[in-house]
Amino acid sequence: MKTSTINENILPLIIILGFFIDGADKYLRSLQESRVGYIVKSILAFFLCILILYFYISQKKIKKPNRIIFLFFLLIVCLFSGFLFSSAWLSDEPFSSKIYASLRYFSGLIFVIFPLCFIQTKKVSDIFSLIFIVNCILAWIGFAFGIEILRTYGHIMDLDAGWVDQRFGYSGLIPEQNNASFFFLFGVANSYWRYKYLSKTPIELFFGIATCFILGTKAILLALFIFFVLIFAKSLAKKLLLTAVVIAFAFYAEINMGLSGLVTNEKIWNSALSGRLNFLFYKFSPLISSANLENIIFGFQGAKPQIYLIEMDFFDLVLFFGVVGALIYMTIIFMIFWERRGPTMWIPLAISTLAISFFSGHLFYDPTSMLYLSFIIACAGYFKIKDSERVKLL
């Protein structure tokens, strides 16, 4: 097979495969089997890693993000240094569980590095657009007919106790609410680029935005708010409009509960963060206060979510990799984001993505969300080329 054919088809195939894996994963999670999807994605990440190495060694036509890949291997060295200095194999946790947690982080990185290695074509955007529309339709079908498997929280249950999470939301085949927030944000961004650069109808964009409102997650609403604020704030009139909205909200808050009460009310903020404020107080603070120098530098490499997972990605990175590893990890992410700069809305999209990651987590730690991020990074690669062509014409 010619390299150009692989370049053109590998990411679209992965997008299709990833979507159907997620559908199967969501069904299995409804049966309380949660690791199958992660294992499959780890195998997929391993395959992509082998593919990248093959093209490097064979000197095929491949772009080489050498500094990013160097930092990737430096992060691996940092991780195993942490295993060595913190005596991870002597802890009560099985060492295999630490390797499993490590694979979650590293497989996600491989997903987002992979699109940088190949020139992307329009096919990537076409396939992601198709998958996004299909999933939006499934979400609305679930909403209209109350189909349990299509609910955002329908698979979260205790079969023995007969308990099912009844929170509102419909996400189609996306397995978890946190994954769904990223998927829909990236789908909206791709729809906008198609409208802007390919002169596609805005119906897909409006349909995607409307579907976000039945998703049932706070994260997608926050992301869309930041996303459009950063876009609309370019003109003076729009800045004034946004200022008026903020003032109106502040005035309403002052009348109903007092602005100072809003700012200092721990219960409200903990609810807004879905309990993560408690995680900071009762997980992160005790761990950091009892940490030794090796833990601070190299992390705890802890794999038990009930002990080590805050569900706020920047805190989770520090707990797992330590300060050094977290800085390396975020440097890789920022370098990837910087490499994709160019298409209109990329910076607002990057900021919105990191905002969700900070407040609700499940991006860096979750291979599913990182796979979705690789989709939009691939799309941004194509639209970056379109943007440069447009600038040349001007």
N, C-alpha and C positions, 0 to 999 in steps of 0.2 A: 504494500500500500504506500502511495506517495505521501511524503511528509505534509504537503499542502492539504491533502485529503484528511489526514489525521488532525491537522490544525483546525480545519473547518468543522469537523464532526465530533471531536472528542467531548467538548464541553456541552453541546446540545444533547448528546447521548447521556451524559452524566446528569443533566437537569431532568430528563425524562425518567431515568433510573431512580434518581433521588426522590422524585415525587411519588413514585409507586412504592418505593421502600418505606416512605413516610406513612402512606396509607395502610400498608401491612403492619407497620410498627404501631400505629394508633389502635388498630384492631387487637394486636397482641397485648398492648398495655391495658385494654379493657378487660383482658383475662389475667391481669396482674403479672405479665411477663415484660419486664422493662429493659432488659439488656440486649435483646436481639438486634434492635436497630443500631445501637452503638457498636456492637461487634461487627455488623455488616459494614458500617461506615468506616471503622478502623481498617477493615480489609480493603475497602475501596481506597482509603488514604494510602495504604501500603502500596497498592497497585499504581497509584498516581506517582508516588515517590520513585518507584522502580522505573516508570516511564520517563520521568524527568532525568534520572541518572542515565538511562539508556541514550537519550538524545544528547546529553552532555558528553558522554564517552564516545559516541559515534560521530560527534560533531555535525549532527544534522542541523537544519535551519531552525534554530531555537534562540529566542532572546534569553540572555543570561543575567538575571538579577543577582550578580555575584555577592554584593554586600549583604543583601537580605538572606541569602542562603548561608553565608558565613556566620551571620548572627544566629541563624537557626541552629547550626551545629554548636555554636558557642553556648546557646541556651541548653542544649543537651548535656554539654560538659558541666554547666552550672548545676543542672538537675542531679547528675550522678555525683557531683562533688557534695551536694546536699545529702544524698543518700549515705555517702561515706562519712561525712563529718557529724551528721546527726544520728548515726547508727540506726538508720531506718529499719534495717532487717531485725533489730533487736526489740522493736516495739511490739505491743500486743496485736497490732493490725497485721494481717497477712501481707507479706511483701508483694504478692501478686495483685492485691487490691491497689497498692500504690502505683504499680506499673499500669494498671487499668486506668486510674485517674490521670496518669501522665499521658497515656494514649489519647484520652479525650482532648487534652490541650494541644498535643502535637498533631493529631490528625486534622484538627481544625485549622492549624497554621498551614499544613500542606495544602488543604483545600484552597486557601486564599492566595498562596504563593503560585499555585499551578497556572491560573489564568495569565499571570505576568509573563509566562514563558512562551506563550504562543500568540500570534497575531489573531485577533478575534474578528469574525465576520458578522454580517447582519443576521445570520441564522441563529446566533446565540440569543439575540433580542427577540426574534420571532418565536422561538421555542419557549422562552421564559414568559413571553406575553400570552401564548396559548395556554400554558400551564396555569398562569395567574387567572385568566378569564374562566377556565374550567373550574378552578377551585372556588372562585367567587360565586359561580352559578351553583356549585354544590352547597356552599354556605347558605345561600338564599333558599335552596330547596330544603335544607335542614331547618331553617327558620320557619318556612311556610308549613311544613308537615311535622315539625317536632321530632326529627330523626335523631336518635340518641348518639350514634357514632359520629355524626357530623357536628355535634356540639363542641364548643371550645373546652368545656370541663366535663363532658359526659363520660370520658374514660377514667376520670379520677374517682375511684370507688373503693369500697371495702366489701368484697363479695361475701365474706363470712357474716358481716354485720348487716348486709343488705343496704348499705349506705352509698349514695351517689351524690357527688357535688352538684348542687342545683343552681349555681351561679349562671346568670344569663350570658350567652355568647355562642356564636356559630362560626367555626373556622374551617369547615370543609374537611380535607384529609390531613391537615397539618397536625402533628401529634400532640404538641403542648401549647399552652397559651403564650408562653414566652417565645417559643419558636414562631408562632403565628404573628406576633407583633413585628418581628423582623421581616418575615416573608411578605406581609402586606405593605410595609413601608417600602421595601425594595421593589415590589410590584408596581406601586404608585409611581416611584421614580422612573422606572423603565417606561411606563405608559406616558409619562410627561416627555421623556426624551424622544419617544416615537412620534408624539404629536409635534414637537418642536423641530426635530431634524428630518423626519421622514414624511411630514405633512399628513400623518394619520388622523382619523377622526378622533375628537376628544371624548367620544362616548366611553371608550375603555377607561380613560382616566377618571371620568366622573363615576362610572360604575364601580371602579376600584375604591375610590374615596367613600362612596356610599356604603360599600360592604364593610369598610373599617368600622362603621358605627354599629354594626351588629356583631362585631368580633367579641366585644365584652371585656376588653383589657384596658386598663388605664394607660399602659405604656404606649399603645398606638396613638391614643388621643394626645398624649404629651409630645410624642415624636412628630405627629402631623402639625401640632401647634408650633413647635420650634421650627420645623421645616418651612412652613409657609410664612411665619414671621420673618425669618431670615431672607426669604425671597421677596416678600412684599415691602420690606423696609428699605428698598432702594430709592423710592421716590418720596418727596416731602409729604405729599398728600396721604400716602399710605402710612408713613410714620405717624402722622397726626391721627389717623384713624385708629391705629394700634394703640397709641397713647390714650385716646379717648376710651377705648375698651378697657385698658388696664386701670384707668382712673375710676371708671364705672364699677369694675369689680372690687377695687379697694374701698370705694364708698359703700357698696353693698355689704362688704365684710364688716366694715366699721359699724354700720347700723345694726346688723344682726348679731354680731358676737364680739365686736371690738377687734381692731386690727392687731393689737398686742396679744389678745387671746389666740388669734390665728397663728401668730408667729411662735408663741411659746407653748402652745397646747401640744404636749407630747402625744396624747391619744390620737389627735387628728393626723399628725405627721406619721405616726406608726401605722395608722389605717391607710393613709395615702401610699405608704411604702410597702403595704401588704405584710406588715409584721417585721420588716427588715431592721427597723430601728431597735427592736428587742434583740435581734441577732447581733447587732453592733455592741449593745450593752452586755449581753450575757454570753456571747461567744468570742467576738473579736477582742474586746478589752481584756478579759481574763487571760487569753492566750498571749497577747502582746506583753502584758504586765509580767507574765511568768517566763517569757522567752529568754534564752541565752543568746550570746553573740552569734553562734552558728545558726540559730533559728532566724535571727534578724537578717543575716546575710543570705542564707540559703533556703529559708522557709522551713515549714514543718513536714511537707510532702504528705500531709494527712489525707486519707481517702474517705473517711467517714463523714458523710454530709451533715449528719446531726451534730457533729462536733466542729467541723472545719469550714462548712459552706455558709457564707453570709448571704449569697445570692445578690451581691453587688460586686461586679467583676474586678474593680481595681483593688478592693480589699481582699478578694479571694486570690488574686494573683500574688499579693504580698504574703498571704498565709501559706500558699503552696510553694512558690518559687523563692520567697524571700525578696528583699529589696533589690538585690542585684539582678535576679532572674526576672522580676516584674519589670524593671527598667529595660532589660533587653527585649522582653516580650512586647512591651508597648512601643519601643523603638521600631521593631519590625512592623507593627501595625501602622504607625505613623508614616513609615517609609512607603508602605504599600499604598496608603491613602494619598500621599504626596505624589507618587508615581502616576496615579490615575487622575490627578487634577487636570482640568481642561473643560469637560462638558459643563454647561450651565447646570447649576443646582448640585454639583458634586460636593462642594464644601458644606452647604446646608445639610445634605444627606449624610455626610461623614459626621457632622456635629450631632445630628439627630440620632444616628446610630450609637455613638458613644454615650449620649444622654440616656438612652434606653439601657445600654450596657451598665452604666453607673448605677442607675436607680433600680433596675429589676434584674440585672445579671443575665446569665444563661446565653451569653454570646461566646466568649473565649472558652468557657468550660463545656460548651455544648456543641458537638460536631454538627448537629442538625442546623443550628443557626449559622455556624461558620460556612456550611455548605451553601446556604442561601446567600450569605455575603459574597461567596465566590461567584455566584450567578451575576450579581449586580456589578462586581468588579470586572467580570468579563464583558458585560454590556457597556460599562463605562469605557473599557478599552476600545470598543468599536465606535462609540459616540465621541470619544476623544479625537479619533481620526476624522469623523464627520465635522467636528467643531473646527479643527485646523483647516479643513477644506473650505468651510464657510468663511473663515477669517481671510483666507487667501483671495477668495472671490470679492470680498469687500475691499 
